[in-house]
Amino acid sequence: MSRYPVPVTLWTRDSGIRICAGWFPIAGLLVGLAPALADRVSDALPVLPGALLVVLVWTFVTGGLHWDGWADSIETALSGQDADEKKRIRKDPHLGTFGILALMAGFLTKLFLIAGYAFGPWDVVGVVLWGRGILPLFLFLVRRLAPEVPLSEGLGGMFVSEIRTWTLLFSSIVTGTALVFLVGVLGTIVFLAGLPLSLIPARWILIRQDSFSGDFIGFCIELLEMTALVFLGILRSHSFHPSLSL
């Protein structure tokens, strides 16, 4: 999920997939610290170059892994091909027209949201944490909405099949608690309110790409981050009555 090294002794094929969902909130906090630091540094830059620095650091820390899933999932969903061809598209390291357009649109969306709204460093950490900490619950809900879509044979399908109730609850509770301190009670409520809306495009893409794959998980992380930026940005751009300030 990031470029941060993890000791190999913490991972085995039997237990690693099963327990890793419980670590997603920690991964979100660690990944979010880098773009948050870039956000502080960007205060000395003009708005657009500063926002570009934040998004580039954000991308570097994750290794671009989730952008790859974002582009491949959209390209596969829009291809209109049969199941075998869609599988080939997901495995192809090259991007087609739809994939390139999806990648550009996603990157520019993050860039202009960061530039257009007055986010603080802890807001950035909160958004990154949300995109990973709530992911087990989000994938569980998407699977419930599209039970007919099969799991892939790779790590993505294996991960989804191994999401347990305790890891789902643990990651969601830890994420919600941490968000209260990072973005406030209203910010946390806004994130939760946007969750059902994020399920709509996620289900649409999943059904049309025909597989619960690792690429789809990357797509979901980017989708959750973008919607969180939109809703939190709207919250930050409006003032509330003092009695509602928390």
N, C-alpha and C positions, 0 to 999 in steps of 0.2 A: 504493500500500500504506500510505500515511500522509499526514499533512498537511504533511510536510517538503517544501519546494520543491526541485525538481531542474531544473538548467539544460536548456532545451529543446534545446540543441545536442548533448546526450548521447543524444537519442532520434531515431530515424528508423523509419518503419514497416517497412523491410526488415531492419534490424539490431536494433532495440530489443527486440522480442519474443524474438529468438534469444539475446541476451546477458544479458537481465535476470535469468534464473534464477541466474547466477553471482553476482549482487549480493544475493540474498536473505539470506544470513547478515549482511551489513552492514546491510541494512534491519532485520533482527531486533534487532541490537544497538542501533541508533539508536532504534527504537520502544520497546524495553525500558527505556531509560534514564529515560524520563518516569514510568512507573508505579513504577520502582524508587525514584526520588526522592520520589514521593508516599508510598511505603512508609516511607521514613525520616521524613517529616513526620508521618505518621499515628501514630508512636510516642507523640505527645503527646495523642492522641485515644482515646476508648473503642474497643473492638474493632470493633464493627459500623460506626460512622461512619468509622473508619480504613480498613476494608476497602472501604467504599463509595467513599471518595476514590480509592483505588487503581484500582478498576474503572472509575470515571468518567473518570479521567485516561487510562487505558488505552484507553477507547472514544473519547475526544476526539482523541487522537493519530492513531488510525486513521480518524477520520471516520465511525465506525460502519459502514464498508464491509463488513466481514466479518460483522457481525451481520445485515446485510441479506441476504447470501448464505446465512447459516445459516437465517434465517427463511423465505426464499423456497424454499430447497431442501427443507426439511421440509414446508412447506405443499404444494409441488408433488408430493412423493412420497406424501403422504397423501390427495391430492385424489381419486384414483381416476378421473381424467378421461383423455380420449384425448390424443394427442401435441400436437395443435393447441391444445387448451385448456390443457395444461400450459405450453406456450410463452407463451400469453397471461398465465397466472398469474405466470410469472417476470418478464414485462415490466411487469406492473401495479405502480405505485408504492404501492398500498394493500395492506395485509395483511388476510387473512381470519382466522377463528378459530384455525385450526391455526398460522398464522404468528405471531399474537400470543402464543399459548401457548408456542410454541417459543422466541420471543424472551425472554419472561419466565422460562422455565425455564433457558435458557442463562445469562442475566444473574445470576439468583439462585444458580445452581450456582457460578459464579465468585466471587460475593460470599461465599458461605458457606465455600467452600474457602479463600479468602484469610483469612477471619476465623477459621476453625477450626484451621488449621495454622500452625506457627511458621516462616513463610518469612522469609528475609533478602532484602535488596535484590538481591543477585546471583542468588538463586534466581528472582526475578521476571524479571530480564534473561534468564536461561537458558531459562525457559519460553517467553518471547516469541521468542527466537532459534530455539528448537527448532521452533516452529510455522511458521516461515518458511524456515529454512535446510534443513530436511529435507523441505520440501514437494515439490521436484522429484522426489526419490526416491519419496515417498509417492504422488504422482500417477502415476508410472510403474508402480508396483506395482498400484495400483487399476485402471489401464487393462489390465494383464495379467490381472487377475482378472475383468474384465468387458469383453472385447474386442468384444462385440456392441453395446455402447452407442456411438452415433455422437458425433462432436465437434460442438459448436455452431458456428454461423456467425460468432459474435462473437469478442472478444479471448480469452475463456476457451478455446475450442476451438483458436484459433490458437496460444495459449501452449503448450498440451499437445502439439500437433503439432510444435512447434519445440524441445522439450526434447531436447538432444543428450547423448551419453554423457559428454563432457568437462565440461559444465556440471553434470550430475547428480553426477558424481564429485567435482568441485571443491566444490560447495556442501555435499555430505555430509561430506567430509573436513574442510573449514574449520569446519563446524558442530560436528562431533564433537570436534575439537581445542579449540575455544573453550569447549565445555561442560565439558571436563575441568577447566579453570581456573575456570569459574564455579560449577559445582555439584559438582565432584569426580568421581572415577572411578566411585564407586557410583551417584551421581546420573545420570551418563551411561549406565551399564549399565541402570538402571531405565527411562530414557527408551526405550532400544532394545528392552528387553523388552516395553514397552507398545505398541510400534509394530504388531506383528501383530494385537493386539486392536483397535486403532483401524481396521484395514482392514475388519473385519466390518461395523460400522455404515456406514462410508463406501461399501462396495459395495452394501449394502442400499438406501441412499438413492439412489445413482447409478442403479441399475437401475430404480427406481420413478419417477425424475424424467425418465428417457429421454434425457438429454443431458449431455455433458461441457461444462458451461457455466462462465462466470465466477462465477455464484452458487455452484456446487458447489465451486469453489476456495476461496471465502470460507467455506463450510461446513467444508471440510477444515482450514483454519487454526484456526477456533474449536474443532473437535473435537480437534486435536492439542494445543492449549493446555490444554483442560479435562482430557484424559487425563494430560497431563504434570503438571498440578497435583495430580491424584489420586495418581499413583504417587510423585511427589516428596514429597507431603505424608505419605503412609504411611511413606516412608523416614525423613523428618525426625522422625516421631513415635515411632520405635522406636530404642532404643539397641543398639549392637552390641558384641561383644567387642572389647577394645582392639586385638587383633591384626588386626581387620578395618577399623580406622579408617585412612582414607587422607587 
